[in-house]
Structure formats: structure tokens, C-alpha cells
């Protein structure tokens, strides 16, 4: 679903009230939240589940976004206080010894990219 429909020129003038009404409608917000919930379900299916905390930490939300903050967008947030290891799991991390020297570099899993690719095929 595309959410980059232009209805203003670069200066912000020339607003089309019909498109503005669509982009800010409650139905559009519901559609964006639905898409974020789909991403949440896909992420919970894809992510490794040793303890299940990272899968449970996925939270969908909607917000007003875009360059002019004039349209509903969906966001999936991972990690937080429930799973502080979320960033390391997604993007990778370094292992240090007692002196602070790097002994290993662990690559990230990139589950969010997998979810985005899955959403793109819908």
C-alpha cells in the first residue's frame, strides 16, 4: 500500500482537500495500524524464540508522519525494557575480553528487513 501520494507542491501550496481528507481519515489510520499489526505478526513468526521476550516486545503504532506531518504512518517498535538485547540481535554486536579488546564480532540477523520484504510481496 503506497502512502507517498503527493498532493502539495514543494512550497506546501496547492492542497487538494479530497486527498488531504483521505490521508488524515480514521479509515486510513486503521489501515496503517492493520499493516503494522501484520508486520508484528510476521516479526513474531520470523524472530528467534529462545525466551520469547524479543518476539513479545514488538509493538505496532500509528503516527502522523511524512515530510509535512500530513498523513498516517505505521511503525513497529522492537526491544525496549522488555528486551534490551533487541538492537544487538538485529544489528550485531562486539564481544570484548576483560581488557576491553574486541575478541569477536557477531553479525546481526536483520529480521526487520525480512519482514519488510515479506510486506512488500503482499
C-alpha positions in Angstrom: 0.0 0.0 0.0 1.5 3.3 -1.1 1.5 6.2 1.4 3.6 8.7 -0.5 0.8 10.3 -2.6 1.8 13.9 -3.3 -1.0 16.5 -3.0 1.1 19.6 -2.4 3.8 21.3 -4.3 7.3 21.8 -2.8 6.3 25.0 -1.1 3.3 23.4 0.6 0.7 25.2 -1.5 -1.9 23.8 -3.8 -3.5 21.5 -1.3 -6.1 19.1 -2.6 -8.8 18.8 0.2 -10.0 15.4 -1.1 -6.6 13.8 -0.9 -5.9 15.6 2.4 -9.1 14.2 3.8 -8.2 10.6 2.7 -4.7 10.8 4.2 -6.0 12.0 7.5 -9.2 9.9 7.7 -9.8 7.5 10.5 -10.1 4.7 8.0 -6.5 5.4 6.7 -5.3 5.3 10.3 -7.0 2.0 10.8 -5.4 0.7 7.5 -1.9 1.8 8.7 -2.4 0.2 12.1 -3.6 -3.0 10.4 -0.4 -3.1 8.2 1.7 -2.5 11.4 -0.1 -5.4 13.1 0.6 -7.6 10.1 4.3 -6.7 10.4 4.1 -7.5 14.1 2.7 -11.0 13.4 5.3 -11.6 10.7 8.1 -10.5 13.0 6.9 -12.7 15.8 6.9 -15.6 13.3 10.4 -14.9 12.0 12.4 -13.9 15.1 14.4 -16.5 17.1 12.5 -17.5 20.2 14.8 -18.7 22.9 13.0 -16.9 25.7 10.3 -15.2 23.6 11.0 -11.8 25.1 12.1 -10.2 21.8 9.0 -11.5 19.9 6.7 -10.2 22.7 8.4 -6.8 22.7 7.2 -6.0 19.1 4.7 -3.1 19.4 2.7 -1.6 16.4 1.6 2.1 16.5 0.4 4.8 14.2 1.6 8.4 14.0 1.3 11.5 11.8 4.3 11.4 9.5 5.7 12.4 6.1 7.7 15.5 5.3 4.8 17.7 6.2 3.3 15.5 9.0 0.2 15.3 7.0 -0.5 11.5 6.7 -0.9 8.5 8.9 2.1 6.1 9.1 2.6 2.8 10.8 5.6 1.9 12.9 6.8 -1.4 14.5 9.0 -0.9 17.6 11.2 -3.7 18.8 13.1 -4.1 22.1 12.8 -1.6 24.8 12.8 -2.5 28.5 11.3 -5.9 27.8 14.1 -7.0 25.5 17.2 -4.8 25.9 19.1 -7.2 23.6 16.9 -6.3 20.6 19.4 -3.9 19.0 22.3 -6.4 19.3 20.1 -9.1 17.9 19.0 -7.1 14.9 22.2 -5.2 14.0 25.0 -7.2 15.6 27.5 -6.6 18.4 31.1 -7.0 19.5 32.3 -9.3 22.2 35.1 -7.9 24.4 37.5 -9.5 26.8 38.4 -8.2 30.3 40.8 -5.7 29.0 38.3 -4.2 26.5 39.8 -5.8 23.4 37.4 -7.0 20.7 37.5 -10.8 20.6 34.6 -11.4 18.2 32.1 -9.6 16.1 28.6 -11.2 15.9 26.6 -10.3 12.8 23.1 -9.1 13.1 20.1 -11.2 12.0 18.2 -8.4 10.2 14.7 -9.8 10.9 13.1 -6.4 10.3 14.5 -6.4 6.7 12.9 -9.8 6.2 9.6 -8.5 7.5 9.8 -5.5 5.2 10.5 -7.8 2.2 7.5 -10.0 3.2 5.3 -6.9 3.5 6.4 -5.8 0.0 5.1 -9.0 -1.5 1.6 -8.5 -0.2 
